[in-house]
């Protein structure tokens, strides 16, 4: 999407919808960080981030709670559902790529913190893959699963009135 002055516009937010953001302007470098702080902050093997330095970021619903993870950085996350959202340092802010409504177009171009890279990460693409629905026989609850996750677009109200 483009703004009225022809600048790119991106939106995203947390899993529960309590925190939403809008970015107007060009995104900066996209990366993944393997450092141990990013692993712990995301609860994952690495943390994909994109710089929003130079772009305008607005919190359109709620705002992240912040944790000071070091003397140089703050980590923003949703206080309700725990979704990691920001890495904030003296040289700028980065947002978690998967928190964007359309993360597919934000491809990382570099890896940082490779000294802490877990030894099996590079082999993950060679693992067999299945759709979620392929696991219904061993996890029958998947057949009746109803997601309460916020959809990948802005909403006037969340959660819907019928679930409030």
C-alpha positions in Angstrom: 0.0 0.0 0.0 1.2 3.6 -0.6 0.4 6.8 1.3 -1.1 9.9 -0.2 2.5 11.3 -0.8 3.5 8.0 -2.5 5.4 6.5 0.4 5.1 2.8 1.1 2.8 1.9 4.1 3.1 -1.2 6.2 0.9 -2.4 9.1 1.2 -5.1 11.7 0.8 -6.0 15.3 0.8 -8.7 17.9 -1.0 -12.0 18.0 -3.9 -10.9 20.2 -4.5 -7.5 18.5 -3.9 -5.4 21.6 -0.9 -3.7 19.9 -1.0 -2.5 16.3 1.5 -0.4 14.3 1.7 1.5 11.0 4.9 2.2 9.2 5.0 4.9 6.6 8.2 5.1 4.5 10.9 2.8 3.2 12.0 -0.1 5.4 15.7 -0.4 6.1 17.9 -3.4 6.3 16.2 -6.7 7.1 18.2 -9.3 9.0 18.1 -12.2 11.4 20.0 -12.2 14.6 21.2 -15.4 16.2 22.6 -13.7 19.4 21.6 -15.3 22.6 19.6 -12.2 23.7 17.5 -12.3 20.5 17.0 -16.1 21.0 15.7 -15.5 24.5 13.7 -12.4 23.5 11.9 -14.3 20.8 11.9 -17.7 22.4 13.2 -19.0 19.1 16.3 -20.0 17.1 16.8 -16.4 15.9 14.9 -13.2 15.6 14.1 -11.7 12.2 14.1 -7.9 12.3 13.7 -5.0 9.9 15.0 -1.4 10.5 12.4 1.3 10.5 15.0 4.1 10.9 14.0 6.9 8.7 10.4 5.7 8.5 7.4 7.0 10.5 6.1 4.5 13.0 2.8 5.0 14.7 1.3 2.7 17.4 -2.4 2.6 16.2 -3.7 0.4 19.0 -2.0 0.1 22.3 1.8 0.3 22.7 4.4 -2.2 23.5 5.6 -2.9 27.0 9.4 -2.6 27.1 12.1 -4.6 28.7 15.7 -3.3 29.0 17.7 -6.3 27.8 21.1 -4.6 28.0 22.6 -1.2 28.7 22.1 -0.4 25.0 18.8 -1.9 24.0 15.1 -2.2 24.9 12.8 -5.0 23.7 9.2 -4.1 23.0 6.5 -6.8 23.3 2.8 -7.1 23.8 2.0 -7.2 27.5 -1.2 -9.2 26.9 0.0 -12.0 24.6 3.8 -11.7 24.7 4.5 -11.2 21.0 8.0 -9.8 20.4 7.7 -6.5 18.5 10.7 -4.2 18.7 14.4 -3.9 19.2 15.2 -0.4 20.2 18.8 0.8 20.3 20.6 4.2 20.1 21.0 3.9 16.4 17.3 3.2 15.7 14.4 0.8 16.0 13.7 -2.5 14.3 10.4 -4.3 14.2 9.9 -8.1 14.2 9.4 -9.1 10.6 6.7 -11.7 11.4 4.7 -9.1 13.3 3.9 -7.4 9.9 0.6 -8.2 8.3 2.4 -9.2 5.1 5.9 -10.4 6.1 6.6 -12.4 2.9 8.0 -9.3 1.2 10.5 -8.5 3.9 13.4 -10.8 3.2 16.4 -10.8 5.4 19.7 -10.0 3.6 22.2 -10.6 6.4 22.7 -12.7 9.6 24.0 -11.2 12.8 25.3 -12.9 16.0 26.4 -16.0 14.2 28.6 -16.9 17.2 25.5 -18.1 19.0 23.9 -19.7 15.9 22.4 -23.1 16.9 24.2 -25.9 15.2 21.1 -27.4 13.5 19.5 -24.2 12.1 21.0 -24.6 8.6 19.6 -28.1 8.3 16.0 -27.1 9.0 15.1 -26.6 5.3 16.1 -30.3 4.6 13.6 -31.6 7.2 10.4 -33.2 5.9 7.4 -30.7 5.8 3.7 -31.2 6.3 0.6 -28.9 6.3 -0.9 -28.3 9.7 -4.0 -30.3 8.7 -1.8 -33.4 8.0 -1.5 -33.9 11.8 -5.3 -34.3 12.4 -4.9 -38.0 13.1 -2.5 -37.5 16.0 -4.0 -34.1 17.1 -7.8 -34.4 16.4 -8.5 -31.1 18.0 -7.1 -29.4 14.9 -10.2 -30.4 12.9 -12.3 -28.1 15.1 -9.7 -25.4 15.8 -11.0 -21.8 15.9 -8.3 -19.2 15.9 -8.6 -16.1 18.2 -5.6 -14.6 16.6 -6.0 -11.1 15.3 -6.3 -11.2 11.5 -3.5 -9.8 9.2 -5.2 -6.5 8.6 -6.4 -3.5 10.7 -9.8 -3.8 12.5 -12.0 -1.2 14.0 -12.4 -3.2 17.2 -10.7 -6.3 18.6 -11.7 -8.7 19.8 -15.0 -8.9 18.0 -18.1 -8.1 20.1 -19.2 -11.7 20.1 -16.0 -12.7 21.9 -15.6 -9.7 24.2 
